[in-house]
Amino acid sequence: MLKKLAAALGVALLAGTAAQAGDISGAGATFPAPVYAKWAETYKAQTGVGLNYQAIGSGGGIKQIKAKTVAFGASDKPLKLEDLDAAGLMQFPTVMGGVVPVVNLPGVNPGQLHLTGSVLADIYMGAITKWNDPRIVSANKGVKLPNLPITVVHRSDGSGTSFLFTSYLSMKNPAWQSKVGASDSVQWPVGLGGKGNDGVSAFVKQTIGSIGYVEYAYAKQNKATYVLVQNKDGQYPAPVAASFAAAAGHADWAKAPGNYLLLLDEPGAKSWPITGATFILVYKKQDDAAQGQSVLKFFDWAYKNGDAAAGALDYVPMPASVKTMVRKQWASMIKGPDGKPVYVSK
């Protein structure tokens, strides 16, 4: 149902149909699309205001907000303060979640396969090409690994999910860092490209022997066979909200200039190693105060009323202290043509 909702939201914006004058337009990350779709459904039922959100990837969201074709952009790759200032933007986090490797391996169950970050990087570099490679076998005693070639699946679009994934691989594997690096769009050494989290999910589902990476909500919705990744403490926690929350517990948002913060390879036995927040991008100077107000009003409503829906989809809501901090930022930074705040939370 949520997948259909997310698709419908994207189509509404693309086609430009059925959108009311008071509706909110946004585009970007596919990572939070399931929870944005759920929030939008409830918000419209309560207020009559719709959200036309196009889940095109973080790179597309950044481009569209800079082109001013949408009221807000969405990205899992946070922009650094100097980049925000150069574009006249501010960013704020909405929810946190986890990036999870998923596989299509006959006879292997969800959570049964264990991989380290270094091995994962070697798979994505094409240095490990078979599922029964000794480095994989040694970390998976008792698991019957097939003699199958590995088909690597990655994102084809500019993606914040890719940014988090490649940043993590760079932290765990020096060869990856020097040869490929970390970005929302990299020169993938091997593999097939799928558009969006749903595109990667679909490729993995239909390709035996494949491995991909998606936001956990997509793995959960598609009943995908997820992989456990070794964390900084040498443990293999399950990729669930509690593990994302454990990683997020180390975040100090008050000391993050421009709200730029990554949650990768955080310490703690229960911390999921590829955790990240997803962000909204809006202009500090709003040409249309009413439009800016509508955007902030929606996300303020989500801060107040959306935690249960986020948790049900295994996202981690932002702490109350962070929400309070962001609301103060809205009031001080987001101004209309008259120089006054476009929205002050009550």
C-alpha positions in Angstrom: 0.0 0.0 0.0 2.7 2.5 1.0 4.7 1.6 -2.2 1.6 2.4 -4.2 1.1 5.7 -2.3 4.7 6.7 -2.9 4.4 6.0 -6.6 1.1 7.9 -6.7 2.7 10.9 -5.1 5.5 10.9 -7.7 3.1 10.5 -10.6 0.9 13.4 -9.3 3.9 15.8 -9.5 5.2 14.5 -12.8 1.8 14.7 -14.5 0.8 17.9 -12.8 -2.7 16.6 -12.4 -5.1 16.6 -9.4 -2.8 19.0 -7.6 -4.6 21.7 -5.7 -3.4 25.3 -5.4 -2.6 24.8 -1.7 -0.8 21.5 -2.1 2.9 21.2 -1.3 5.5 20.1 -3.9 8.7 18.4 -3.1 11.2 16.1 -4.7 14.3 14.0 -3.8 15.3 11.1 -1.7 13.6 7.7 -2.0 15.0 6.7 1.4 12.1 8.4 3.3 9.5 8.1 0.6 7.5 5.4 2.5 7.1 7.5 5.6 6.5 10.7 3.7 3.7 8.9 1.8 2.1 7.8 5.1 2.4 11.2 6.6 0.9 12.8 3.5 -2.1 10.4 3.5 -2.9 11.3 7.1 -2.2 15.0 6.8 -4.5 15.4 3.8 -7.3 13.5 5.6 -6.9 16.0 8.5 -6.2 19.3 6.7 -7.2 18.8 3.0 -3.7 19.8 2.0 -1.9 17.3 -0.2 1.8 16.5 -0.7 3.0 16.0 -4.3 6.4 14.3 -3.6 8.5 13.0 -6.4 10.9 10.3 -5.2 13.7 10.8 -7.7 16.8 10.5 -5.6 18.7 12.9 -3.4 20.7 14.3 -6.3 17.5 15.2 -8.2 16.0 16.7 -5.1 19.0 19.0 -4.6 18.9 20.1 -8.3 15.1 20.8 -8.2 15.2 22.9 -5.1 18.2 24.9 -6.5 16.1 25.4 -9.7 13.1 26.5 -7.5 10.8 24.0 -9.3 9.6 22.6 -6.0 8.9 24.0 -2.5 11.4 21.7 -0.8 14.1 19.3 -1.7 14.9 16.1 0.1 18.3 14.5 0.5 19.9 11.8 2.5 23.2 13.4 1.7 23.4 16.5 4.0 25.0 19.6 2.5 27.9 21.2 4.3 27.3 24.7 5.8 29.4 26.4 3.1 27.3 24.8 0.3 24.0 25.7 2.1 25.2 29.3 2.5 26.3 29.5 -1.2 22.8 28.4 -2.3 20.8 30.3 0.3 19.4 27.1 1.8 18.9 25.6 5.2 18.4 21.9 6.0 16.8 20.0 8.8 16.5 16.3 9.6 13.1 14.6 9.6 13.8 10.9 10.6 16.7 8.5 10.8 17.0 5.0 9.3 19.4 2.4 8.1 20.9 1.3 4.8 20.9 -2.5 4.5 22.6 -4.9 2.1 20.1 -7.3 0.6 20.8 -10.5 -1.4 19.1 -13.1 -3.5 20.7 -16.4 -2.5 18.8 -19.7 -2.6 18.8 -21.4 0.8 20.0 -18.3 2.7 17.5 -16.7 5.1 17.2 -13.0 6.3 20.0 -12.2 8.8 21.8 -15.5 8.2 24.6 -14.0 6.0 27.3 -12.0 7.8 29.7 -9.5 6.1 32.3 -7.1 7.3 32.5 -3.6 5.8 35.9 -4.4 4.2 34.5 -7.6 2.5 31.4 -5.7 1.3 33.6 -3.1 -0.3 35.7 -5.8 -2.1 32.4 -7.3 -3.4 31.4 -3.9 -4.8 34.9 -3.4 -6.3 34.7 -6.8 -8.1 37.6 -8.1 -6.1 35.3 -10.9 -4.6 33.3 -12.5 -7.4 31.9 -15.8 -6.0 29.6 -16.4 -3.0 31.7 -19.3 -1.8 34.9 -17.1 -1.7 37.0 -18.0 1.4 36.6 -14.6 2.9 32.8 -14.9 2.9 32.9 -18.5 4.0 35.2 -17.9 6.9 32.7 -15.4 8.4 29.7 -17.6 7.8 30.5 -21.0 9.3 27.5 -23.4 9.0 25.9 -21.4 6.2 25.7 -23.2 2.9 27.0 -20.7 0.4 26.3 -21.5 -3.3 29.0 -21.6 -6.0 27.3 -18.7 -7.7 28.8 -15.6 -9.3 28.0 -12.4 -7.4 25.9 -9.8 -9.3 26.4 -6.4 -7.8 23.4 -4.0 -7.9 23.9 -0.3 -7.2 21.9 2.9 -7.7 22.0 4.5 -11.1 20.7 7.9 -10.0 22.3 10.5 -7.7 21.5 9.0 -4.3 21.9 9.9 -0.7 21.6 6.2 0.1 24.6 5.7 -2.2 26.4 8.6 -0.3 25.9 6.8 3.0 26.8 3.4 1.6 30.0 4.6 -0.2 31.0 6.8 2.8 30.8 3.7 5.0 32.8 1.5 2.5 35.4 4.3 2.4 35.7 4.2 6.2 36.2 0.4 6.2 38.3 -0.3 3.1 41.3 1.9 2.1 41.3 0.6 -1.5 37.7 1.6 -1.9 38.5 5.1 -0.5 41.4 5.6 -2.9 39.9 4.1 -6.1 36.1 4.9 -5.8 35.5 7.2 -2.9 32.3 8.5 -1.3 29.6 10.5 -3.1 26.0 10.4 -4.1 27.1 9.3 -7.5 30.4 7.4 -8.1 32.0 5.5 -10.9 30.9 2.0 -9.9 33.7 -0.6 -10.8 31.1 -3.3 -11.5 27.4 -4.1 -11.5 23.9 -3.2 -12.6 22.3 0.2 -11.9 18.7 0.5 -10.5 16.8 3.7 -10.1 15.8 4.5 -6.6 15.6 2.1 -3.6 12.7 0.4 -5.3 14.7 -0.1 -8.5 17.5 -1.7 -6.6 15.0 -3.9 -4.7 13.4 -5.1 -7.9 16.8 -6.0 -9.5 17.9 -8.0 -6.5 14.5 -9.7 -6.3 14.7 -10.9 -9.9 18.4 -11.8 -10.1 19.7 -14.9 -8.4 23.2 -14.4 -6.9 22.7 -10.6 -6.6 23.5 -8.1 -3.8 22.2 -4.6 -3.4 21.7 -1.9 -0.8 18.4 -0.2 0.2 16.8 1.7 3.0 15.5 -0.8 5.5 11.8 0.1 5.0 12.2 -1.2 1.4 13.8 -4.4 2.6 11.0 -4.9 5.1 8.2 -4.2 2.6 9.7 -6.5 0.0 10.5 -9.3 2.5 14.1 -9.2 1.2 16.9 -11.3 2.5 18.9 -8.7 4.4 22.6 -9.1 5.4 24.0 -8.5 8.9 27.0 -6.1 8.8 29.7 -6.1 11.5 29.7 -3.0 13.5 32.5 -1.1 15.2 32.3 -3.3 18.3 32.6 -6.4 16.2 28.9 -7.4 16.6 26.2 -8.2 14.0 23.0 -6.5 15.2 19.7 -6.8 13.4 18.8 -3.9 11.1 15.8 -2.6 13.1 14.7 0.7 14.6 16.4 -0.1 17.9 19.7 -0.6 16.2 19.4 2.6 14.2 18.4 4.4 17.5 21.5 3.0 19.2 23.7 4.5 16.5 21.8 7.8 16.6 22.2 8.0 20.4 25.7 9.2 19.8 24.6 12.2 17.7 25.3 15.7 19.0 23.0 17.8 16.8 23.7 20.9 18.8 27.3 20.9 17.6 26.5 20.1 13.9 27.0 23.3 11.8 24.1 23.6 9.3 22.7 20.3 10.8 25.4 18.4 8.9 25.8 15.0 10.7 26.6 11.5 9.7 25.9 8.4 11.8 28.2 5.9 10.3 30.2 3.2 12.2 29.1 4.5 15.6 30.3 2.6 18.7 28.0 0.4 20.7 27.2 -3.3 20.5 23.7 -2.7 19.3 24.5 0.1 16.8 23.7 -0.5 13.1 26.8 0.6 11.2 25.2 2.2 8.2 22.7 4.6 9.8 21.8 8.1 8.7 19.3 10.9 8.9 17.3 12.2 5.9 17.0 16.0 5.4 14.7 18.6 4.0 16.1 21.6 2.0 14.3 24.9 1.9 15.3 28.5 1.0 16.1 30.8 3.8 14.5 33.7 1.9 11.1 32.5 0.7 9.7 34.3 -2.4 6.3 33.0 -1.5 5.7 33.2 2.2 2.5 31.2 2.1 4.3 28.4 0.3 7.1 28.4 2.8 4.6 28.4 5.6 2.8 25.3 4.1 6.1 23.3 4.0 7.1 24.1 7.5 3.6 23.6 8.8 3.5 20.1 7.3 6.9 19.0 8.8 6.0 20.6 12.1 2.8 18.5 12.1 4.9 15.4 11.2 7.2 16.2 14.2 4.2 16.3 16.5 2.1 13.5 15.0 4.3 11.3 12.8 6.5 9.4 15.2 4.2 6.3 15.4 4.0 6.0 11.6 7.8 6.4 11.4 8.4 3.8 14.0 6.0 1.3 12.3 8.2 1.6 9.2 11.4 1.1 11.2 12.5 4.7 11.0 13.8 6.5 14.1 12.0 9.8 15.0 14.1 12.8 15.8 14.6 13.4 19.6 12.3 16.0 21.1 15.4 18.3 21.8 16.3 18.2 18.1 12.8 19.1 17.0 12.8 22.0 19.4 16.2 23.2 18.0 14.9 22.9 14.4 11.7 24.9 15.2 13.9 27.7 16.6 16.0 27.6 13.4 12.8 27.9 11.3 11.7 31.0 13.2 15.1 32.7 13.0 16.2 31.6 9.5 13.2 31.1 7.2 11.9 34.6 6.2 9.4 35.9 3.7 9.8 38.9 1.3 9.0 41.2 4.2 11.8 39.8 6.3 9.5 38.2 8.9 9.4 34.5 9.8 7.1 32.6 7.5 6.1 30.1 10.3 6.5 30.0 14.0 5.5 26.7 15.7 2.9 26.9 18.5 
